[in-house]
């Protein structure tokens, strides 16, 4: 090869270098682009899975509490540790939910860490979780806390307390005690327990909107409160988690509702003076105490009344 040939060959080689560099750059670019697309796909999958689990946790938590409550009420079940019972059943439901994502090239887990009554509002239960999601390229861990309302949930406490003393029923709105409540009070040697024969109380928990509670001093307010079956905040009453364990009082910020004696005729009401205080934590308490009769509504010469002690009278604006 003459000198001219060497020059042409060298020139051709030099011309190929940019082509090679461009080709390599394009390969790296497309590889990087594919990696970014792959990461984006994985990120979207993780984001969707995390969002779906977060949306379903409060639903599953409420469903679990409802199932346990109904098993206590309708199936004569008992539990000694409500948080553990809820935690165990809820974890099984969450595991079923996360399993659907584990079959989609993801490793997903969501563990129930704790369950407790909100220290600020006994109508709310606080659930804490740890959520973990992993793919080949991404790892996501998050601590979650969700508040779940107990409004609309049934109250199991009366059934757990009175069932051993007789028949107690509900119609999904109110509880009918028959002779069970009066027999329960009689077993504790409480005077005038017969006033609670055929008594009733709310079946479903609903928060009383009449605040401050002193406004119940108006007969119209108390009448509406009782006809709607509202529950109230109480430092002495038990929270919902403890009601599941048949506790009428507890260390938590709790609830209170009134048990309604059977209305009587105007003439018969004149002889009714004292009876067991109508607050549920008093009636179901270890040491029940008496209250004075309070008529809050009269219809067609039928008197609707409660028994309230001095402390509850002050709380609800009666005195």
DOSESE-342326 format. One record per atom (N, C-alpha, C): residue in one letter; x, z, y. Coordinates in steps of 0.02 Angstrom, whole numbers, padded with zeros to 5 digits, always signed. Layout:
N
aXZY;...
% end
This chain:
319
x+00043+00000-00059;x+00000+00000+00000;x+00045+00000+00062;x+00030-00046+00111;x+00072-00049+00171;x+00051+00005+00219;x+00086+00007+00274;x+00073+00060+00323;x+00003+00057+00351;x-00022-00005+00359;x-00089-00014+00386;x-00141+00016+00339;x-00129+00009+00274;x-00175+00037+00225;x-00177+00113+00227;x-00116+00142+00235;x-00113+00215+00240;x-00152+00240+00301;x-00144+00204+00355;x-00179+00224+00416;x-00255+00221+00406;x-00279+00166+00374;x-00351+00159+00362;x-00378+00214+00316;x-00338+00230+00265;x-00359+00282+00218;x-00363+00350+00252;x-00311+00363+00293;x-00310+00427+00328;x-00368+00433+00377;x-00380+00376+00410;x-00436+00376+00459;x-00503+00388+00424;x-00512+00356+00366;x-00574+00365+00328;x-00583+00437+00306;x-00527+00467+00285;x-00531+00537+00263;x-00551+00582+00321;x-00519+00568+00380;x-00535+00608+00438;x-00608+00602+00458;x-00635+00541+00449;x-00706+00530+00465;x-00752+00567+00417;x-00729+00577+00355;x-00770+00612+00305;x-00774+00687+00318;x-00724+00714+00352;x-00722+00787+00363;x-00784+00811+00401;x-00803+00779+00458;x-00864+00802+00492;x-00926+00796+00448;x-00928+00743+00407;x-00985+00734+00363;x-00990+00791+00313;x-00931+00808+00285;x-00928+00864+00237;x-00950+00929+00270;x-00923+00940+00331;x-00939+01002+00367;x-01014+01005+00383;x-01041+00948+00405;x-01112+00946+00421;x-01154+00959+00358;x-01132+00929+00302;x-01168+00938+00239;x-01168+01011+00218;x-01109+01042+00223;x-01104+01113+00206;x-01148+01155+00251;x-01147+01139+00316;x-01188+01176+00364;x-01262+01169+00348;x-01282+01107+00331;x-01352+01096+00314;x-01372+01134+00251;x-01327+01135+00202;x-01341+01172+00140;x-01350+01246+00155;x-01302+01273+00197;x-01307+01344+00215;x-01370+01358+00255;x-01387+01309+00299;x-01447+01318+00341;x-01509+01322+00298;x-01515+01274+00251;x-01574+01273+00209;x-01577+01333+00163;x-01517+01354+00139;x-01516+01415+00098;x-01540+01475+00138;x-01513+01481+00200;x-01534+01536+00243;x-01608+01532+00260;x-01631+01470+00272;x-01702+01460+00287;x-01745+01482+00228;x-01723+01463+00168;x-01760+01483+00108;x-01760+01558+00099;x-01703+01590+00114;x-01699+01662+00107;x-01746+01696+00157;x-01747+01669+00219;x-01792+01698+00270;x-01865+01689+00250;x-01881+01629+00223;x-01949+01617+00200;x-01967+01665+00144;x-01919+01675+00097;x-01929+01719+00041;x-01940+01791+00065;x-01898+01813+00113;x-01905+01880+00140;x-01972+01888+00176;x-01991+01836+00213;x-02055+01838+00248;x-02114+01845+00200;x-02110+01807+00144;x-02163+01811+00094;x-02166+01881+00065;x-02107+01909+00048;x-02105+01977+00021;x-02130+02028+00072;x-02112+02018+00135;x-02133+02063+00188;x-02209+02062+00195;x-02238+02002+00192;x-02311+01996+00197;x-02345+02030+00138;x-02316+02022+00078;x-02345+02054+00019;x-02343+02130+00026;x-02286+02156+00049;x-02279+02228+00058;x-02327+02254+00110;x-02331+02217+00166;x-02376+02237+00220;x-02449+02238+00197;x-02469+02187+00160;x-02538+02183+00136;x-02552+02240+00087;x-02506+02252+00040;x-02515+02305-00009;x-02519+02373+00024;x-02474+02386+00072;x-02474+02450+00108;x-02540+02460+00145;x-02563+02407+00179;x-02626+02412+00216;x-02685+02424+00171;x-02686+02391+00114;x-02742+02398+00067;x-02745+02469+00039;x-02687+02496+00022;x-02685+02564-00005;x-02706+02615+00048;x-02683+02605+00110;x-02701+02651+00164;x-02777+02649+00177;x-02806+02590+00173;x-02878+02585+00184;x-02918+02619+00129;x-02893+02615+00068;x-02931+02641+00010;x-02922+02715-00002;x-02868+02745+00023;x-02854+02816+00010;x-02912+02861+00033;x-02937+02855+00095;x-02993+02899+00115;x-03056+02887+00073;x-03068+02825+00053;x-03127+02809+00012;x-03121+02843-00056;x-03062+02836-00087;x-03051+02866-00153;x-03052+02942-00149;x-03025+02970-00095;x-03023+03043-00087;x-03094+03071-00082;x-03136+03040-00042;x-03204+03063-00034;x-03243+03053-00100;x-03232+02997-00133;x-03266+02984-00197;x-03247+03037-00248;x-03184+03057-00249;x-03161+03107-00296;x-03194+03175-00283;x-03196+03195-00219;x-03229+03259-00202;x-03303+03257-00221;x-03335+03201-00208;x-03406+03195-00224;x-03417+03201-00300;x-03376+03168-00339;x-03384+03170-00412;x-03375+03242-00438;x-03326+03277-00411;x-03314+03346-00433;x-03373+03391-00412;x-03397+03381-00351;x-03454+03421-00327;x-03515+03411-00371;x-03530+03349-00386;x-03589+03335-00427;x-03581+03360-00499;x-03520+03361-00524;x-03509+03388-00591;x-03521+03463-00592;x-03506+03497-00537;x-03519+03569-00532;x-03594+03582-00526;x-03628+03539-00490;x-03699+03549-00476;x-03744+03527-00534;x-03733+03467-00557;x-03779+03437-00606;x-03756+03447-00679;x-03691+03455-00689;x-03666+03460-00758;x-03643+03530-00776;x-03657+03579-00732;x-03641+03650-00746;x-03566+03661-00759;x-03524+03623-00724;x-03452+03631-00731;x-03427+03687-00685;x-03367+03712-00698;x-03334+03759-00653;x-03261+03741-00647;x-03231+03758-00590;x-03159+03748-00581;x-03130+03809-00546;x-03067+03822-00558;x-03034+03880-00527;x-02985+03860-00474;x-02963+03797-00473;x-02916+03772-00423;x-02939+03704-00400;x-02977+03704-00346;x-03008+03641-00323;x-02956+03590-00301;x-02904+03612-00267;x-02854+03564-00242;x-02819+03528-00300;x-02803+03566-00353;x-02771+03535-00410;x-02818+03488-00447;x-02881+03508-00452;x-02930+03465-00486;x-02940+03399-00447;x-02945+03404-00382;x-02953+03344-00340;x-02889+03302-00344;x-02832+03335-00339;x-02768+03299-00340;x-02759+03261-00405;x-02776+03291-00461;x-02767+03259-00526;x-02812+03198-00533;x-02876+03205-00515;x-02922+03149-00522;x-02908+03094-00471;x-02889+03114-00410;x-02874+03065-00359;x-02811+03025-00377;x-02761+03059-00405;x-02699+03025-00423;x-02712+02971-00475;x-02757+02984-00522;x-02774+02934-00573;x-02806+02873-00541;x-02849+02883-00492;x-02881+02826-00459;x-02830+02787-00417;x-02785+02822-00384;x-02733+02788-00345;x-02687+02748-00391;x-02670+02777-00449;x-02627+02741-00496;x-02660+02676-00519;x-02725+02677-00529;x-02760+02616-00548;x-02756+02564-00492;x-02759+02587-00430;x-02754+02541-00373;x-02684+02511-00368;x-02633+02553-00372;x-02565+02527-00365;x-02544+02484-00424;x-02575+02493-00482;x-02557+02453-00541;x-02570+02380-00529;x-02620+02363-00488;x-02635+02293-00475;x-02577+02259-00438;x-02541+02297-00398;x-02484+02269-00361;x-02421+02269-00403;x-02415+02314-00450;x-02357+02315-00493;x-02355+02253-00538;x-02411+02220-00546;x-02414+02158-00584;x-02401+02097-00541;x-02381+02107-00479;x-02367+02052-00432;x-02295+02055-00407;x-02249+02071-00452;x-02178+02074-00436;x-02162+02125-00381;x-02200+02178-00381;x-02187+02234-00336;x-02186+02299-00375;x-02149+02347-00349;x-02149+02414-00378;x-02182+02460-00327;x-02243+02482-00342;x-02283+02519-00293;x-02303+02587-00323;x-02295+02639-00283;x-02319+02705-00303;x-02345+02741-00242;x-02395+02783-00252;x-02423+02824-00198;x-02441+02891-00228;x-02405+02943-00208;x-02413+03009-00238;x-02452+03055-00190;x-02499+03093-00218;x-02536+03143-00180;x-02492+03205-00173;x-02472+03221-00112;x-02427+03278-00101;x-02465+03343-00091;x-02517+03342-00050;x-02553+03405-00036;x-02624+03390-00012;x-02667+03440-00022;x-02737+03436+00000;x-02755+03504+00029;x-02781+03505+00090;x-02801+03568+00121;x-02855+03558+00173;x-02892+03611+00186;x-02941+03609+00240;x-02906+03605+00306;x-02929+03563+00351;x-02899+03558+00417;x-02903+03627+00451;x-02847+03651+00478;x-02849+03716+00512;x-02889+03713+00577;x-02904+03653+00601;x-02939+03645+00665;x-03013+03629+00657;x-03032+03604+00598;x-03101+03583+00589;x-03119+03587+00515;x-03161+03636+00494;x-03177+03644+00423;x-03220+03588+00395;x-03244+03543+00438;x-03282+03485+00414;x-03235+03428+00394;x-03169+03439+00398;x-03120+03389+00380;x-03071+03416+00329;x-03054+03375+00279;x-03003+03392+00229;x-02943+03347+00241;x-02884+03376+00243;x-02822+03337+00256;x-02787+03321+00190;x-02775+03257+00180;x-02739+03232+00121;x-02672+03204+00143;x-02617+03227+00111;x-02550+03201+00125;x-02524+03163+00065;x-02492+03105+00078;x-02468+03061+00026;x-02397+03036+00042;x-02363+03012-00010;x-02301+02975-00001;x-02310+02906-00033;x-02301+02854+00007;x-02310+02785-00015;x-02243+02751-00021;x-02229+02721-00079;x-02167+02683-00091;x-02184+02613-00116;x-02154+02562-00084;x-02162+02493-00106;x-02094+02460-00107;x-02078+02425-00161;x-02014+02390-00168;x-02024+02320-00196;x-01985+02273-00169;x-01979+02206-00198;x-01905+02194-00209;x-01886+02133-00227;x-01815+02118-00237;x-01775+02126-00174;x-01807+02113-00117;x-01770+02112-00054;x-01790+02167-00005;x-01845+02202-00018;x-01870+02250+00030;x-01887+02316-00003;x-01879+02369+00036;x-01899+02436+00014;x-01934+02471+00071;x-01994+02498+00057;x-02035+02530+00109;x-02058+02598+00084;x-02044+02650+00124;x-02067+02718+00108;x-02102+02746+00169;x-02158+02780+00158;x-02197+02805+00215;x-02235+02868+00195;x-02236+02917+00240;x-02276+02977+00231;x-02343+02965+00265;x-02397+02980+00230;x-02464+02968+00256;x-02503+03033+00260;x-02545+03039+00310;x-02591+03095+00316;x-02659+03067+00336;x-02711+03085+00298;x-02778+03060+00312;x-02827+03118+00314;x-02871+03117+00365;x-02925+03166+00370;x-02989+03136+00342;x-03020+03172+00295;x-03080+03148+00262;x-03137+03197+00277;x-03192+03170+00303;x-03249+03212+00321;x-03289+03234+00259;x-03314+03296+00261;x-03357+03320+00207;x-03431+03314+00226;x-03445+03289+00286;x-03515+03280+00305;x-03548+03229+00258;x-03607+03246+00236;x-03641+03203+00187;x-03627+03223+00115;x-03583+03273+00106;x-03567+03296+00038;x-03615+03353+00019;x-03631+03360-00046;x-03674+03415-00068;x-03637+03481-00070;x-03674+03535-00061;x-03644+03602-00061;x-03652+03633-00131;x-03598+03644-00167;x-03603+03671-00235;x-03610+03747-00239;x-03595+03782-00184;x-03591+03856-00186;x-03655+03889-00212;x-03714+03871-00187;x-03775+03905-00211;x-03786+03898-00286;x-03768+03841-00314;x-03778+03829-00386;x-03730+03873-00426;x-03668+03878-00403;x-03619+03918-00439;x-03636+03992-00437;x-03667+04014-00381;x-03685+04084-00374;x-03749+04102-00411;x-03800+04058-00407;x-03867+04077-00430;x-03885+04052-00500;x-03850+04004-00525;x-03869+03975-00590;x-03875+04028-00645;x-03830+04078-00648;x-03838+04128-00702;x-03901+04171-00696;x-03937+04167-00640;x-03994+04211-00628;x-04061+04175-00632;x-04060+04111-00649;x-04123+04076-00655;x-04116+04003-00636;x-04172+03968-00636;x-04172+03897-00621;x-04162+03885-00546;x-04118+03837-00530;x-04105+03817-00461;x-04100+03740-00460;x-04136+03709-00414;x-04142+03636-00415;x-04132+03607-00345;x-04126+03541-00342;x-04122+03507-00277;x-04157+03440-00282;x-04177+03414-00223;x-04209+03348-00220;x-04167+03300-00179;x-04101+03312-00176;x-04052+03274-00137;x-04056+03288-00062;x-04102+03331-00042;x-04108+03350+00029;x-04102+03426+00037;x-04142+03463-00003;x-04142+03535+00000;x-04135+03566-00069;x-04110+03627-00070;x-04103+03665-00131;x-04164+03711-00137;x-04193+03714-00196;x-04249+03759-00211;x-04224+03812-00260;x-04228+03876-00239;x-04198+03929-00278;x-04244+03959-00331;x-04310+03947-00326;x-04355+03980-00373;x-04345+04055-00371;x-04337+04086-00428;x-04325+04158-00431;x-04250+04176-00435;x-04208+04125-00438;x-04136+04138-00450;x-04104+04179-00394;x-04119+04163-00331;x-04087+04198-00275;x-04112+04270-00270;x-04177+04281-00276;x-04203+04349-00273;x-04176+04391-00331;x-04169+04361-00390;x-04141+04396-00448;x-04067+04411-00436;x-04031+04364-00405;x-03961+04375-00389;x-03953+04435-00341;x-03995+04437-00289;x-03991+04492-00241;x-04013+04558-00273;x-04063+04555-00316;x-04085+04615-00350;x-04032+04644-00395;x-03991+04599-00426;x-03937+04622-00469;x-03884+04661-00431;x-03882+04651-00364;x-03835+04687-00322;x-03869+04746-00286;x-03930+04761-00308;x-03968+04817-00280;x-03980+04809-00204;x-03995+04748-00183;x-04008+04734-00112;x-04082+04744-00099;x-04098+04783-00047;x-04168+04796-00030;x-04203+04732-00007;x-04268+04729-00022;x-04311+04674+00000;x-04286+04605-00025;x-04256+04604-00083;x-04231+04541-00111;x-04288+04493-00126;x-04349+04520-00134;x-04406+04477-00152;x-04424+04428-00096;x-04401+04442-00035;x-04415+04396+00020;x-04383+04327+00008;x-04333+04325-00036;x-04298+04262-00049;x-04321+04228-00114;x-04377+04251-00140;x-04407+04214-00196;x-04434+04147-00171;x-04416+04094-00206;x-04434+04025-00186;x-04404+04005-00119;x-04347+04034-00102;x-04312+04015-00040;x-04282+03945-00047;x-04257+03920+00009;x-04226+03854+00008;x-04167+03853+00056;x-04125+03802+00050;x-04069+03791+00097;x-04048+03718+00093;x-04009+03695+00140;x-03988+03624+00139;x-03945+03608+00078;x-03954+03548+00052;x-03912+03524-00003;x-03852+03485+00022;x-03861+03451+00079;x-03809+03408+00106;x-03779+03440+00169;x-03713+03437+00174;x-03678+03467+00232;x-03682+03420+00292;x-03710+03448+00347;x-03713+03412+00410;x-03692+03460+00466;x-03649+03436+00509;x-03624+03479+00563;x-03677+03488+00617;x-03687+03550+00639;x-03736+03564+00691;x-03711+03537+00758;x-03751+03497+00792;x-03731+03469+00857;x-03747+03515+00915;x-03783+03570+00902;x-03803+03614+00957;x-03747+03663+00972;x-03708+03646+01022;x-03652+03689+01044;x-03657+03699+01119;x-03638+03757+01145;x-03616+03815+01106;x-03673+03844+01064;x-03654+03883+01014;x-03704+03908+00967;x-03754+03956+00999;x-03736+03984+01057;x-03783+04028+01090;x-03848+03993+01109;x-03845+03926+01111;x-03905+03888+01128;x-03959+03894+01075;x-03942+03921+01016;x-03992+03932+00964;x-04041+03987+00983;x-04026+04023+01038;x-04072+04074+01062;x-04138+04044+01083;x-04139+03979+01097;x-04201+03944+01110;x-04236+03931+01044;x-04299+03950+01038;x-04336+03939+00976;x-04338+03865+00957;x-04342+03822+01007;x-04344+03750+00994;x-04279+03726+00962;x-04222+03751+00987;x-04157+03732+00959;x-04150+03758+00888;x-04167+03822+00877;x-04162+03851+00810;x-04208+03814+00761;x-04268+03796+00785;x-04316+03760+00742;x-04286+03693+00721;x-04257+03656+00768;x-04228+03591+00752;x-04167+03599+00707;x-04128+03651+00719;x-04069+03664+00677;x-04090+03676+00605;x-04141+03718+00596;x-04163+03735+00528;x-04197+03676+00493;x-04237+03639+00530;x-04272+03583+00499;x-04224+03528+00478;x-04167+03523+00513;x-04116+03473+00496;x-04065+03499+00446;x-04065+03564+00434;x-04018+03593+00386;x-03945+03588+00407;x-03931+03608+00470;x-03863+03601+00496;x-03818+03659+00474;x-03754+03643+00466;x-03701+03692+00451;x-03662+03707+00514;x-03630+03767+00515;x-03595+03790+00575;x-03524+03812+00558;x-03482+03811+00610;x-03415+03839+00603;x-03421+03914+00590;x-03375+03941+00549;x-03376+04013+00536;x-03307+04037+00515;x-03284+04091+00548;x-03222+04122+00527;x-03232+04163+00464;x-03295+04180+00447;x-03309+04222+00390;x-03331+04181+00329;x-03362+04124+00340;x-03385+04083+00284;x-03329+04046+00250;x-03342+04019+00191;x-03290+03985+00153;x-03287+03911+00171;x-03227+03883+00164;x-03217+03811+00175;x-03243+03773+00114;x-03245+03707+00119;x-03275+03668+00065;x-03234+03673+00001;x-03168+03672+00007;x-03126+03676-00053;x-03137+03742-00090;x-03148+03796-00053;x-03160+03861-00084;x-03232+03867-00110;x-03278+03831-00080;x-03347+03829-00106;x-03347+03798-00176;x-03304+03750-00187;x-03299+03719-00253;x-03277+03770-00305;x-03244+03824-00283;x-03219+03876-00329;x-03266+03936-00330;x-03326+03929-00302;x-03377+03983-00301;x-03356+04042-00257;x-03318+04028-00204;x-03298+04080-00157;x-03342+04078-00095;x-03373+04134-00079;x-03416+04137-00020;x-03378+04149+00044;x-03318+04177+00038;x-03273+04187+00095;x-03203+04165+00074;x-03161+04150+00124;x-03092+04132+00108;x-03049+04142+00170;x-02985+04129+00164;x-02938+04139+00219;x-02938+04081+00268;x-02974+04028+00251;x-02973+03968+00294;x-03031+03970+00344;x-03026+03927+00394;x-03081+03916+00441;x-03137+03883+00402;x-03197+03916+00400;x-03248+03894+00353;x-03314+03874+00384;x-03366+03875+00341;x-03433+03852+00359;x-03485+03906+00348;x-03541+03898+00381;x-03596+03945+00374;x-03662+03906+00379;x-03710+03924+00336;x-03776+03894+00340;x-03827+03950+00325;x-03888+03941+00348;x-03939+03992+00337;x-03982+03974+00276;x-03997+04025+00236;x-04044+04018+00180;x-04113+04037+00206;x-04161+03995+00192;x-04227+04000+00222;x-04277+04037+00177;x-04299+04096+00198;x-04354+04128+00159;x-04417+04085+00163;x-04462+04094+00115;x-04524+04056+00115;x-04566+04076+00176;x-04591+04028+00214;x-04635+04044+00271;x-04696+04084+00248;x-04721+04127+00291;x-04778+04169+00274;x-04833+04161+00326;x-04892+04186+00310;x-04947+04184+00358;x-04933+04232+00415;x-04966+04220+00470;x-04957+04261+00529;x-04971+04335+00514;x-05022+04348+00476;x-05041+04417+00460;x-04989+04451+00416;x-04961+04414+00368;x-04911+04443+00324;x-04844+04454+00359;x-04829+04412+00409;x-04765+04418+00444;x-04760+04484+00481;x-04816+04511+00501;x-04816+04573+00541;x-04786+04632+00502;x-04785+04628+00436;x-04758+04684+00396;x-04685+04671+00375;x-04660+04612+00390;x-04591+04596+00372;x-04545+04615+00431;x-04501+04662+00419;x-04456+04685+00473;x-04383+04671+00457;x-04361+04695+00399;x-04291+04688+00381;x-04284+04653+00313;x-04228+04617+00305;x-04212+04585+00242;x-04139+04566+00241;x-04113+04545+00184;x-04042+04525+00180;x-04027+04470+00231;x-03973+04478+00270;x-03954+04429+00321;x-03952+04359+00290;x-03981+04310+00325;x-03991+04243+00297;x-03928+04199+00295;x-03874+04221+00325;x-03812+04182+00322;x-03787+04180+00250;x-03765+04120+00228;x-03746+04113+00157;x-03687+04156+00137;x-03638+04166+00183;x-03581+04206+00163;x-03598+04280+00158;x-03653+04301+00190;x-03676+04370+00184;x-03716+04378+00119;x-03763+04333+00108;x-03805+04337+00048;x-03763+04334-00015;x-03714+04289-00016;x-03672+04281-00076;x-03611+04326-00075;x-03604+04367-00023;x-03545+04410-00017;x-03548+04470-00064;x-03491+04502-00071;x-03487+04560-00115;x-03531+04616-00088;x-03531+04625-00022;x-03571+04677+00010;x-03620+04644+00058;x-03677+04624+00033;x-03728+04595+00076;x-03756+04650+00121;x-03778+04631+00181;x-03807+04680+00226;x-03871+04652+00257;x-03908+04697+00289;x-03975+04681+00311;x-03975+04649+00381;x-04029+04613+00395;x-04041+04585+00461;x-04113+04596+00482;x-04126+04585+00546;x-04194+04591+00572;x-04228+04523+00570;x-04293+04524+00558;x-04330+04461+00554;x-04333+04427+00622;x-04326+04361+00621;x-04329+04320+00681;x-04375+04261+00668;x-04432+04261+00702;x-04478+04204+00696;x-04458+04152+00747;x-04444+04091+00723;x-04423+04039+00769;x-04473+03981+00773;x-04525+03982+00730;x-04575+03929+00733;x-04640+03952+00700;x-04696+03933+00730;x-04761+03948+00702;x-04802+03884+00700;x-04825+03865+00641;x-04866+03805+00633;x-04929+03823+00594;x-04986+03810+00624;x-05050+03824+00589;x-05052+03894+00560;x-05030+03942+00600;x-05029+04013+00582;x-04981+04028+00524;x-04933+03982+00512;x-04880+03995+00464;x-04816+04008+00502;x-04782+04063+00485;x-04723+04085+00522;x-04659+04067+00484;x-04614+04033+00518;x-04548+04016+00491;x-04498+04065+00521;x-04458+04097+00479;x-04415+04150+00505;x-04350+04155+00466;x-04303+04192+00495;x-04239+04209+00465;x-04227+04283+00473;x-04177+04309+00438;x-04153+04377+00448;x-04082+04373+00477;x-04073+04402+00537;x-04007+04401+00569;x-03986+04471+00589;x-03924+04489+00573;x-03896+04553+00595;x-03874+04546+00668;x-03850+04599+00696;x-03832+04599+00767;x-03775+04549+00782;x-03725+04547+00738;x-03668+04503+00749;x-03689+04430+00750;x-03730+04409+00702;x-03753+04340+00701;x-03802+04327+00758;x-03839+04380+00778;x-03884+04371+00835;x-03845+04354+00898;x-03790+04388+00908;x-03747+04374+00966;x-03717+04305+00962;x-03693+04287+00903;x-03662+04221+00893;x-03710+04164+00910;x-03773+04172+00891;x-03822+04118+00900;x-03869+04131+00960;x-03850+04177+01003;x-03886+04186+01066;x-03954+04217+01059;x-03965+04256+01005;x-04031+04287+00995;x-04037+04351+01034;x-03983+04390+01037;x-03986+04455+01072;x-03965+04448+01145;
% end
